[in-house]
Amino acid sequence: MTPPVTPPLTPPVPPVFLPGLELCGVFYRDAVRPLLDDAYPGLPHAAARIGAGSEVLGYDSVRSTDHDWGPRLTLFLDPADHARHAAGIDAVLRARLPKHVLGWPTHFTPEDARVRVMTATDGPVAHRVDVTTVAGWTAGQFGAPFTGSLLDWLATPTQTFAETVGGAVYHDDTGELTALRAAVAWYPHDVWRYVLAAQWTQIAQEEAFPGRAVEAGDALGGRVVAARLARHVMRLRLLQQRRWPPYSKWLGTAFAALPGLLDPDDLCSAYEDAGRRQNLLGLSAAVDATRRPYFDRPYPVIDAGRFAAALTAAITDPAVAALPPVGGIDQYVDSTDLLVRADLRRAVAAAVLQPVLGRVDL
């Protein structure tokens, strides 16, 4: 008798990709919420997927699933409820969460590592449901309670604001989380004028350099400076559109969704477009948005300092008007190791603000 043929092993069919915010919504509705209602009926809470992660910005793809992506949530409790129930909620979720949601594992390894990956398990679930309070989460994001002070606004990178207002809130009993997101939705008008002026100033400081470098025979140097200027104008356009510029990995993706084009070989057209849009905002007196020579040299520029000056002249808050023209922390600091540390960036921003505002409480 011929022995039966053992069919070859086939790998499991990977689950169908869907945007992470949708997956996390299903995770809350179908997995987490029923357990909360059963173990802690009537417990006031908020549930959201906010903070770090490409899905929070809406830029995730299949590639994103290889780390720190999957069924995740942050649960926000009242401080008293957090003290009483956080440990118990964690235990319930570890013991009773389903092992998969829509085919995606709810277990992440290595547990407690900075970077974690979805992993199948037959045991307790090392989940990614963070149980916290709005105040605790805010302190982690901003380094202090967000009161709307100049230090709060100017010590915070735009990426941090994007992580706070992006993502999705699936439930909010008290409205405290929703109120936080509304409070940081966008700059106050005078702070907006100030950071826009700082962005135009960055362009003004180098806009003639590509032409001079090429004239001197340094085509590579000219392209390096042009790339810096392209980044400056991309951030400028996002700020004009009231969009928080994300960090470098996603800056081009965010910019590509805006109206208008950017050609690094024709930066002046991008400056003119930004200048026209600046005038339409009505934040300052209109400025002629046409290119011109750089003094008596044949390099076309927009003379970006004119836009910075108009915006600064329109600032009505004397404290904002007196600030040095450096802008927010990520307009003059380019160290990731500093920008991800709320304590360090607040200390640096406080040092910049101190000559104008005096001692600033960190």
KEKE-3310 file (N, C-alpha, C; in steps of 0.2 Angstrom, whole numbers, plus 5000, padded with zeros to 4 digits):
npx = (5004:5003:5010:5001:5001:5009:5003:5011:5017:5009:5011:5003:4989:4991:4983:4971:4976:4971:4969:4977:4970:4957:4958:4961:4950:4940:4946:4944:4930:4926:4933:4940:4931:4919:4925:4929:4916:4910:4919:4921:4908:4900:4911:4919:4927:4940:4944:4957:4967:4981:4996:5013:5016:5014:5001:4993:4995:4990:4997:5001:5005:5006:5019:5021:5017:5027:5032:5028:5015:4997:4984:4980:4978:4975:4969:4960:4958:4949:4959:4957:4950:4960:4970:4964:4960:4968:4979:4971:4963:4973:4977:4965:4964:4976:4972:4960:4959:4955:4966:4968:4963:4953:4962:4974:4987:4985:4995:5011:5028:5046:5041:5039:5049:5057:5053:5041:5033:5019:5015:5010:5002:4999:4997:4995:4991:5002:4998:4995:4988:4987:4985:4980:4980:4972:4980:4992:4996:4997:5007:5018:5018:5020:5029:5024:5009:4998:4995:4994:5004:5017:5029:5024:5018:5030:5040:5037:5038:5032:5028:5024:5013:5005:5004:4996:4984:4980:4976:4963:4948:4939:4930:4924:4920:4920:4924:4937:4948:4945:4944:4957:4963:4957:4962:4975:4974:4978:4990:4988:4984:4994:5005:5006:5008:5021:5029:5027:5034:5047:5049:5049:5060:5071:5071:5075:5088:5096:5092:5099:5110:5111:5112:5124:5133:5133:5137:5150:5155:5152:5141:5136:5136:5127:5115:5114:5111:5099:5091:5089:5082:5071:5065:5062:5053:5043:5039:5034:5023:5015:5012:5006:4994:4988:4992:5000:5017:5025:5038:5054:5053:5040:5037:5037:5026:5016:5017:5014:5001:4995:4989:4997:5014:5031:5046:5063:5072:5067:5064:5060:5048:5040:5042:5035:5022:5020:5021:5010:4999:5002:4998:4984:4980:4978:4984:4993:5000:4999:5011:5022:5022:5033:5047:5064:5080:5095:5100:5113:5116:5114:5105:5090:5078:5065:5066:5063:5063:5055:5042:5043:5045:5033:5024:5029:5027:5013:5010:5002:5003:5014:5024:5026:5030:5042:5051:5065:5069:5067:5058:5048:5053:5058:5061:5074:5081:5088:5091:5086:5087:5086:5074:5064:5064:5055:5059:5071:5069:5061:5069:5079:5071:5066:5077:5080:5068:5070:5077:5067:5055:5058:5061:5056:5044:5047)
npy = (4994:5011:5024:5037:5053:5067:5082:5097:5109:5124:5142:5152:5162:5179:5192:5203:5219:5234:5251:5257:5265:5261:5247:5248:5254:5244:5235:5241:5242:5229:5220:5226:5235:5227:5219:5229:5233:5222:5219:5231:5239:5253:5262:5277:5283:5287:5282:5280:5281:5288:5298:5292:5285:5279:5277:5286:5298:5294:5288:5275:5259:5242:5239:5245:5236:5229:5233:5240:5243:5239:5231:5243:5254:5269:5270:5281:5287:5294:5302:5296:5284:5278:5276:5266:5256:5253:5243:5232:5232:5230:5217:5210:5212:5206:5193:5190:5195:5193:5183:5187:5200:5203:5194:5200:5199:5202:5202:5207:5207:5211:5211:5226:5232:5245:5245:5235:5220:5212:5196:5179:5170:5158:5160:5172:5188:5200:5215:5230:5241:5255:5261:5276:5293:5309:5320:5314:5308:5320:5326:5318:5320:5334:5338:5345:5351:5357:5373:5383:5393:5404:5396:5383:5382:5386:5377:5365:5353:5353:5340:5333:5340:5336:5322:5323:5329:5321:5305:5295:5297:5285:5285:5295:5299:5310:5321:5327:5323:5326:5340:5343:5340:5350:5361:5362:5362:5372:5386:5401:5416:5427:5419:5411:5420:5423:5411:5409:5420:5417:5406:5411:5419:5410:5406:5418:5419:5411:5411:5416:5409:5396:5401:5408:5398:5389:5398:5399:5387:5377:5366:5355:5359:5370:5362:5356:5367:5371:5360:5361:5374:5370:5361:5371:5379:5369:5366:5379:5380:5371:5376:5387:5382:5378:5365:5354:5352:5336:5325:5322:5310:5309:5322:5325:5317:5323:5336:5334:5332:5345:5359:5365:5365:5360:5363:5359:5364:5376:5385:5398:5399:5392:5400:5411:5406:5403:5416:5422:5415:5418:5431:5430:5424:5435:5439:5448:5464:5465:5459:5461:5448:5443:5437:5444:5452:5448:5460:5468:5457:5443:5433:5426:5429:5429:5439:5436:5441:5452:5447:5441:5452:5459:5451:5451:5464:5464:5458:5458:5456:5461:5453:5442:5449:5454:5443:5434:5431:5416:5406:5391:5377:5366:5373:5379:5369:5354:5341:5325:5318:5327:5333:5324:5323:5330:5337:5342:5350:5359:5366:5371:5380:5388:5395:5402:5410:5417:5430:5439:5436:5434:5424:5408:5396:5379)
npz = (5000:4996:5005:5013:5006:5014:5015:5010:5022:5025:5026:5038:5033:5031:5041:5034:5030:5038:5041:5055:5065:5063:5066:5080:5085:5083:5091:5104:5104:5103:5111:5122:5128:5132:5142:5152:5155:5160:5171:5178:5179:5173:5175:5173:5159:5146:5130:5118:5103:5103:5103:5100:5084:5067:5063:5070:5064:5052:5042:5041:5035:5027:5029:5042:5051:5057:5069:5084:5080:5079:5088:5099:5113:5123:5139:5149:5165:5179:5192:5205:5202:5194:5203:5211:5202:5191:5192:5193:5181:5172:5175:5172:5158:5154:5157:5151:5138:5121:5110:5098:5086:5073:5067:5070:5082:5099:5109:5113:5111:5114:5131:5139:5132:5123:5109:5102:5096:5088:5093:5092:5105:5118:5131:5145:5140:5135:5134:5124:5131:5138:5154:5161:5167:5161:5165:5169:5156:5149:5156:5152:5138:5137:5147:5158:5166:5153:5151:5142:5142:5136:5136:5136:5123:5115:5119:5114:5102:5085:5081:5092:5096:5084:5087:5098:5094:5083:5078:5086:5096:5105:5114:5127:5142:5152:5145:5147:5140:5127:5128:5131:5119:5111:5116:5112:5098:5089:5087:5097:5089:5089:5093:5082:5072:5076:5075:5061:5057:5061:5053:5040:5042:5043:5030:5024:5028:5021:5007:4996:4995:4987:4974:4975:4978:4967:4957:4962:4958:4966:4964:4971:4985:4983:4980:4992:5001:4995:4998:5011:5011:5005:5014:5024:5017:5015:5029:5032:5023:5028:5041:5038:5033:5045:5049:5059:5057:5054:5060:5052:5044:5039:5034:5020:5016:5022:5017:5003:5003:5002:4994:4979:4973:4975:4969:4970:4962:4958:4968:4970:4965:4974:4985:4981:4979:4993:4998:4992:4998:5011:5012:5009:5021:5030:5042:5043:5036:5019:5007:4994:4983:4974:4965:4966:4962:4972:4980:4971:4965:4954:4959:4960:4973:4986:4995:5009:5022:5022:5024:5036:5044:5042:5048:5061:5065:5066:5078:5093:5106:5118:5125:5116:5105:5108:5109:5104:5086:5084:5085:5088:5098:5089:5078:5080:5086:5082:5086:5089:5101:5110:5107:5110:5123:5135:5147:5144:5132:5137:5146:5138:5130:5140:5143:5132:5132:5144:5145:5140:5147:5160:5174:5171:5175:5175)
capx = (5000:5006:5008:4997:5006:5008:5003:5016:5015:5008:5011:4996:4987:4992:4977:4970:4978:4967:4972:4978:4965:4951:4959:4961:4943:4937:4949:4941:4923:4924:4938:4942:4925:4915:4929:4928:4909:4909:4923:4920:4902:4899:4917:4920:4934:4941:4948:4959:4974:4984:5003:5017:5014:5012:4994:4990:4996:4986:5002:5003:5004:5008:5026:5021:5015:5032:5034:5024:5008:4993:4978:4983:4974:4976:4963:4961:4953:4949:4964:4955:4949:4966:4973:4960:4958:4973:4982:4965:4961:4979:4976:4959:4966:4981:4970:4954:4958:4956:4972:4968:4957:4953:4968:4980:4988:4985:5001:5017:5035:5047:5037:5042:5054:5055:5050:5038:5030:5014:5017:5005:5003:4994:4996:4992:4992:5006:4994:4997:4983:4990:4980:4983:4975:4974:4985:4998:4998:4999:5014:5023:5019:5023:5033:5020:5002:4997:4991:4994:5009:5022:5033:5020:5018:5036:5044:5034:5039:5025:5027:5021:5006:5002:5003:4990:4977:4979:4973:4956:4946:4933:4925:4926:4914:4920:4926:4943:4953:4943:4946:4964:4964:4954:4966:4981:4972:4982:4993:4985:4985:5000:5010:5006:5012:5028:5032:5028:5039:5053:5050:5052:5067:5075:5072:5079:5095:5100:5089:5103:5116:5111:5114:5131:5137:5133:5141:5157:5157:5150:5135:5134:5134:5121:5109:5113:5107:5092:5087:5087:5077:5065:5062:5060:5046:5038:5036:5031:5016:5010:5010:5000:4988:4986:4994:5006:5022:5027:5045:5057:5050:5033:5036:5035:5020:5011:5017:5011:4993:4993:4988:5003:5020:5038:5052:5069:5076:5063:5062:5057:5040:5037:5042:5030:5016:5019:5019:5003:4995:5003:4994:4977:4978:4976:4988:4998:4999:5001:5018:5022:5025:5036:5054:5068:5087:5098:5104:5115:5119:5109:5102:5083:5075:5059:5067:5058:5063:5049:5036:5044:5044:5026:5021:5031:5023:5006:5009:4999:5005:5021:5029:5027:5033:5049:5055:5070:5066:5070:5052:5047:5059:5060:5064:5081:5085:5088:5093:5081:5088:5083:5067:5060:5064:5051:5062:5077:5067:5058:5075:5082:5066:5066:5083:5079:5063:5071:5079:5061:5050:5061:5061:5050:5043:5047)
capy = (5000:5017:5028:5043:5059:5072:5089:5102:5114:5131:5147:5155:5168:5185:5195:5208:5225:5240:5257:5255:5268:5257:5241:5250:5255:5237:5232:5244:5240:5221:5217:5230:5238:5222:5217:5234:5233:5216:5219:5237:5242:5260:5265:5283:5282:5288:5277:5283:5279:5295:5298:5290:5280:5281:5276:5291:5303:5292:5286:5268:5254:5235:5240:5248:5231:5225:5235:5246:5244:5233:5233:5247:5259:5272:5271:5287:5286:5299:5300:5292:5278:5276:5273:5260:5251:5252:5237:5227:5232:5227:5210:5208:5212:5200:5186:5189:5198:5188:5183:5190:5204:5203:5191:5203:5197:5207:5201:5211:5206:5209:5215:5232:5235:5251:5243:5229:5217:5208:5189:5174:5167:5154:5162:5178:5193:5206:5219:5237:5245:5259:5264:5282:5299:5314:5324:5310:5308:5327:5328:5314:5323:5341:5340:5349:5353:5362:5379:5388:5398:5404:5391:5377:5383:5386:5372:5359:5352:5352:5333:5332:5343:5331:5316:5324:5330:5316:5298:5294:5295:5281:5285:5300:5300:5316:5326:5330:5322:5330:5347:5344:5340:5356:5367:5362:5361:5376:5391:5407:5420:5430:5414:5408:5425:5423:5405:5410:5425:5413:5401:5416:5422:5405:5406:5424:5419:5407:5411:5418:5404:5391:5404:5410:5392:5387:5403:5398:5381:5371:5363:5350:5364:5373:5358:5355:5372:5371:5355:5365:5379:5366:5359:5377:5381:5364:5368:5385:5379:5367:5380:5392:5378:5376:5358:5353:5348:5330:5325:5322:5304:5311:5329:5325:5315:5329:5342:5332:5333:5352:5362:5368:5361:5362:5360:5361:5368:5382:5387:5405:5398:5390:5406:5416:5403:5404:5423:5424:5412:5422:5437:5428:5423:5441:5439:5454:5468:5461:5460:5459:5441:5442:5437:5450:5450:5449:5467:5469:5450:5440:5427:5427:5428:5432:5443:5433:5445:5456:5443:5440:5459:5461:5447:5453:5471:5463:5455:5463:5454:5463:5448:5439:5454:5455:5437:5433:5428:5409:5402:5386:5373:5363:5378:5380:5363:5348:5335:5321:5316:5333:5335:5318:5324:5336:5341:5345:5355:5365:5369:5375:5385:5393:5399:5407:5415:5420:5437:5443:5434:5433:5417:5404:5390:5373)
capz = (5000:4995:5011:5011:5005:5019:5012:5013:5027:5022:5031:5039:5029:5035:5041:5030:5033:5038:5045:5062:5069:5062:5070:5087:5086:5084:5097:5110:5104:5103:5115:5128:5132:5135:5148:5156:5157:5165:5178:5181:5176:5174:5176:5168:5156:5139:5126:5112:5100:5102:5104:5094:5079:5061:5062:5073:5059:5046:5037:5042:5029:5029:5032:5049:5056:5059:5075:5088:5077:5081:5093:5105:5116:5130:5143:5153:5171:5184:5196:5210:5199:5192:5209:5214:5197:5186:5192:5192:5174:5168:5176:5168:5151:5153:5158:5147:5131:5115:5108:5091:5084:5066:5065:5072:5089:5104:5113:5111:5114:5121:5136:5143:5128:5119:5103:5103:5090:5089:5093:5095:5112:5121:5138:5146:5135:5136:5129:5123:5133:5143:5158:5164:5168:5156:5168:5168:5149:5147:5158:5148:5132:5137:5152:5163:5163:5147:5153:5136:5142:5130:5137:5134:5116:5111:5120:5111:5094:5081:5081:5099:5095:5080:5091:5103:5091:5078:5080:5086:5102:5104:5120:5132:5147:5155:5140:5148:5134:5121:5130:5130:5111:5108:5119:5108:5091:5085:5091:5097:5083:5090:5093:5075:5068:5078:5072:5054:5055:5062:5047:5035:5044:5041:5022:5022:5030:5016:5001:4991:4995:4982:4968:4976:4978:4960:4954:4964:4956:4971:4963:4977:4990:4981:4981:5000:5004:4992:5001:5018:5010:5003:5021:5027:5014:5017:5035:5031:5020:5033:5046:5035:5033:5051:5050:5063:5053:5057:5060:5045:5040:5036:5032:5013:5015:5024:5012:4997:5003:5002:4987:4977:4971:4977:4965:4973:4957:4957:4975:4970:4963:4980:4989:4978:4981:5000:5000:4991:5003:5017:5011:5010:5028:5034:5048:5043:5030:5013:5005:4987:4983:4968:4966:4964:4962:4978:4979:4964:4962:4949:4961:4962:4979:4987:5001:5014:5028:5022:5027:5044:5047:5042:5053:5068:5066:5067:5084:5098:5113:5119:5127:5110:5100:5111:5108:5098:5081:5083:5085:5092:5099:5083:5073:5081:5088:5077:5089:5091:5108:5114:5106:5113:5131:5137:5152:5141:5128:5141:5149:5132:5128:5145:5143:5126:5134:5150:5144:5139:5151:5166:5176:5168:5179:5171)
cpx = (5004:5005:5005:5003:5004:5008:5008:5013:5014:5008:5004:4995:4987:4985:4977:4972:4972:4970:4972:4972:4958:4952:4958:4954:4939:4940:4946:4934:4922:4928:4938:4935:4921:4919:4928:4920:4907:4912:4922:4914:4901:4905:4919:4927:4934:4945:4950:4966:4977:4992:5007:5014:5012:5005:4990:4990:4992:4991:5004:5001:5006:5015:5026:5019:5021:5035:5029:5017:5004:4987:4981:4978:4977:4970:4964:4956:4954:4955:4963:4954:4955:4970:4970:4960:4963:4976:4977:4964:4967:4978:4970:4961:4971:4977:4964:4954:4959:4963:4973:4962:4958:4960:4974:4981:4988:4990:5007:5023:5040:5043:5041:5048:5052:5051:5047:5034:5025:5016:5011:5007:4997:4993:4993:4994:4996:5003:4998:4991:4986:4985:4983:4978:4977:4980:4992:5001:5000:5006:5019:5024:5023:5027:5030:5013:5002:4993:4990:4999:5013:5027:5030:5020:5025:5041:5042:5035:5032:5023:5023:5014:5002:5000:4997:4984:4976:4976:4966:4954:4939:4928:4928:4920:4914:4922:4933:4948:4951:4945:4953:4966:4962:4959:4973:4980:4977:4984:4988:4988:4992:5006:5011:5010:5020:5032:5032:5033:5046:5055:5052:5059:5072:5077:5076:5086:5099:5097:5094:5109:5116:5114:5122:5135:5138:5138:5149:5159:5156:5143:5132:5132:5128:5115:5108:5109:5100:5088:5085:5082:5071:5061:5059:5053:5041:5035:5032:5023:5012:5008:5005:4994:4985:4987:5000:5011:5025:5035:5047:5054:5044:5032:5034:5028:5015:5011:5013:5004:4991:4993:4995:5009:5026:5043:5058:5073:5073:5060:5058:5049:5037:5037:5036:5023:5015:5017:5012:4998:4996:4998:4986:4975:4976:4979:4992:4996:5002:5008:5018:5026:5028:5044:5058:5075:5089:5102:5106:5118:5113:5106:5094:5081:5069:5060:5062:5058:5057:5043:5037:5043:5037:5022:5022:5027:5016:5005:5007:5001:5013:5026:5031:5032:5041:5053:5060:5067:5067:5064:5051:5053:5062:5062:5071:5085:5083:5090:5087:5081:5086:5076:5062:5060:5061:5055:5068:5074:5064:5063:5078:5077:5066:5072:5083:5074:5065:5073:5073:5056:5052:5061:5055:5050:5043:5042)
cpy = (5006:5021:5034:5049:5065:5079:5093:5107:5121:5136:5150:5161:5174:5188:5201:5215:5230:5245:5255:5259:5264:5250:5243:5251:5249:5234:5235:5242:5233:5218:5220:5232:5233:5219:5222:5234:5228:5217:5225:5241:5249:5264:5271:5282:5286:5283:5280:5280:5286:5294:5296:5285:5282:5281:5283:5297:5301:5290:5279:5264:5247:5235:5242:5242:5227:5227:5241:5247:5238:5235:5236:5252:5263:5273:5277:5287:5293:5297:5295:5285:5274:5272:5267:5255:5249:5246:5231:5227:5229:5219:5207:5207:5207:5194:5185:5191:5192:5189:5186:5195:5205:5200:5194:5201:5203:5207:5204:5209:5210:5214:5220:5234:5241:5250:5236:5227:5212:5201:5185:5172:5163:5155:5169:5183:5199:5212:5226:5242:5249:5262:5270:5287:5304:5318:5320:5309:5315:5328:5324:5317:5330:5343:5343:5349:5358:5367:5384:5394:5398:5398:5384:5377:5382:5381:5365:5358:5351:5344:5331:5334:5338:5325:5317:5325:5325:5310:5299:5293:5291:5282:5291:5302:5307:5322:5329:5329:5326:5337:5348:5345:5347:5362:5367:5361:5366:5382:5397:5412:5424:5425:5411:5413:5424:5417:5406:5415:5421:5409:5406:5418:5416:5405:5412:5423:5415:5407:5412:5413:5399:5395:5406:5404:5389:5392:5402:5391:5375:5369:5359:5354:5367:5369:5356:5360:5373:5366:5358:5370:5375:5364:5365:5379:5376:5365:5374:5384:5375:5371:5385:5388:5376:5368:5358:5349:5342:5330:5322:5316:5305:5318:5329:5323:5320:5334:5340:5332:5340:5354:5365:5363:5364:5359:5363:5365:5374:5384:5394:5404:5396:5396:5410:5413:5404:5411:5425:5421:5415:5428:5435:5426:5429:5442:5445:5458:5464:5463:5457:5452:5439:5442:5443:5448:5451:5455:5467:5462:5447:5433:5429:5425:5431:5438:5442:5437:5450:5453:5443:5447:5461:5457:5449:5460:5470:5460:5460:5462:5456:5458:5444:5443:5455:5449:5437:5429:5420:5405:5397:5381:5369:5367:5380:5374:5357:5342:5331:5319:5321:5334:5330:5319:5330:5340:5345:5351:5361:5369:5374:5381:5390:5398:5404:5412:5420:5428:5442:5442:5434:5425:5413:5397:5384:5368)
cpz = (5000:5001:5009:5011:5010:5015:5014:5017:5023:5027:5032:5035:5033:5035:5036:5033:5032:5042:5052:5067:5069:5067:5077:5089:5087:5090:5104:5110:5106:5108:5122:5132:5135:5142:5154:5159:5162:5171:5181:5178:5178:5175:5171:5165:5149:5136:5120:5109:5098:5104:5098:5090:5073:5060:5065:5068:5052:5041:5037:5035:5031:5032:5040:5054:5059:5066:5078:5084:5079:5085:5099:5107:5122:5133:5148:5159:5175:5189:5202:5208:5197:5198:5212:5209:5192:5186:5191:5184:5170:5169:5172:5161:5150:5153:5153:5140:5126:5113:5101:5090:5077:5063:5067:5080:5093:5109:5110:5115:5111:5126:5139:5138:5125:5113:5104:5097:5092:5088:5096:5101:5114:5128:5139:5141:5137:5132:5129:5125:5139:5148:5162:5166:5163:5159:5167:5161:5147:5149:5154:5141:5132:5142:5158:5161:5158:5149:5147:5137:5136:5130:5134:5126:5112:5113:5118:5104:5091:5081:5087:5098:5090:5083:5096:5100:5085:5082:5081:5094:5101:5109:5125:5137:5150:5150:5142:5143:5128:5122:5129:5123:5108:5110:5115:5101:5087:5090:5092:5092:5084:5090:5086:5071:5070:5075:5064:5053:5056:5056:5041:5036:5042:5033:5021:5024:5025:5009:4995:4990:4990:4976:4969:4975:4971:4956:4956:4962:4961:4970:4968:4983:4989:4982:4989:5003:5001:4996:5008:5017:5008:5009:5024:5024:5015:5024:5035:5029:5025:5039:5044:5034:5039:5052:5054:5059:5057:5056:5053:5041:5036:5034:5024:5012:5017:5019:5006:4997:5002:4995:4985:4976:4974:4973:4967:4968:4955:4963:4975:4969:4970:4985:4987:4980:4989:5002:4998:4996:5010:5017:5012:5017:5032:5040:5049:5037:5024:5010:4998:4986:4976:4969:4964:4965:4970:4978:4972:4961:4959:4952:4963:4969:4980:4992:5007:5021:5028:5025:5034:5047:5047:5048:5060:5070:5068:5074:5089:5105:5114:5121:5120:5105:5102:5110:5103:5093:5079:5083:5090:5093:5093:5077:5074:5084:5084:5080:5092:5098:5112:5113:5109:5120:5132:5142:5149:5136:5132:5144:5144:5131:5133:5145:5137:5128:5140:5150:5143:5145:5158:5168:5174:5172:5174:5173)
residu = (MET:THR:PRO:PRO:VAL:THR:PRO:PRO:LEU:THR:PRO:PRO:VAL:PRO:PRO:VAL:PHE:LEU:PRO:GLY:LEU:GLU:LEU:CYS:GLY:VAL:PHE:TYR:ARG:ASP:ALA:VAL:ARG:PRO:LEU:LEU:ASP:ASP:ALA:TYR:PRO:GLY:LEU:PRO:HIS:ALA:ALA:ALA:ARG:ILE:GLY:ALA:GLY:SER:GLU:VAL:LEU:GLY:TYR:ASP:SER:VAL:ARG:SER:THR:ASP:HIS:ASP:TRP:GLY:PRO:ARG:LEU:THR:LEU:PHE:LEU:ASP:PRO:ALA:ASP:HIS:ALA:ARG:HIS:ALA:ALA:GLY:ILE:ASP:ALA:VAL:LEU:ARG:ALA:ARG:LEU:PRO:LYS:HIS:VAL:LEU:GLY:TRP:PRO:THR:HIS:PHE:THR:PRO:GLU:ASP:ALA:ARG:VAL:ARG:VAL:MET:THR:ALA:THR:ASP:GLY:PRO:VAL:ALA:HIS:ARG:VAL:ASP:VAL:THR:THR:VAL:ALA:GLY:TRP:THR:ALA:GLY:GLN:PHE:GLY:ALA:PRO:PHE:THR:GLY:SER:LEU:LEU:ASP:TRP:LEU:ALA:THR:PRO:THR:GLN:THR:PHE:ALA:GLU:THR:VAL:GLY:GLY:ALA:VAL:TYR:HIS:ASP:ASP:THR:GLY:GLU:LEU:THR:ALA:LEU:ARG:ALA:ALA:VAL:ALA:TRP:TYR:PRO:HIS:ASP:VAL:TRP:ARG:TYR:VAL:LEU:ALA:ALA:GLN:TRP:THR:GLN:ILE:ALA:GLN:GLU:GLU:ALA:PHE:PRO:GLY:ARG:ALA:VAL:GLU:ALA:GLY:ASP:ALA:LEU:GLY:GLY:ARG:VAL:VAL:ALA:ALA:ARG:LEU:ALA:ARG:HIS:VAL:MET:ARG:LEU:ARG:LEU:LEU:GLN:GLN:ARG:ARG:TRP:PRO:PRO:TYR:SER:LYS:TRP:LEU:GLY:THR:ALA:PHE:ALA:ALA:LEU:PRO:GLY:LEU:LEU:ASP:PRO:ASP:ASP:LEU:CYS:SER:ALA:TYR:GLU:ASP:ALA:GLY:ARG:ARG:GLN:ASN:LEU:LEU:GLY:LEU:SER:ALA:ALA:VAL:ASP:ALA:THR:ARG:ARG:PRO:TYR:PHE:ASP:ARG:PRO:TYR:PRO:VAL:ILE:ASP:ALA:GLY:ARG:PHE:ALA:ALA:ALA:LEU:THR:ALA:ALA:ILE:THR:ASP:PRO:ALA:VAL:ALA:ALA:LEU:PRO:PRO:VAL:GLY:GLY:ILE:ASP:GLN:TYR:VAL:ASP:SER:THR:ASP:LEU:LEU:VAL:ARG:ALA:ASP:LEU:ARG:ARG:ALA:VAL:ALA:ALA:ALA:VAL:LEU:GLN:PRO:VAL:LEU:GLY:ARG:VAL:ASP:LEU)
# end
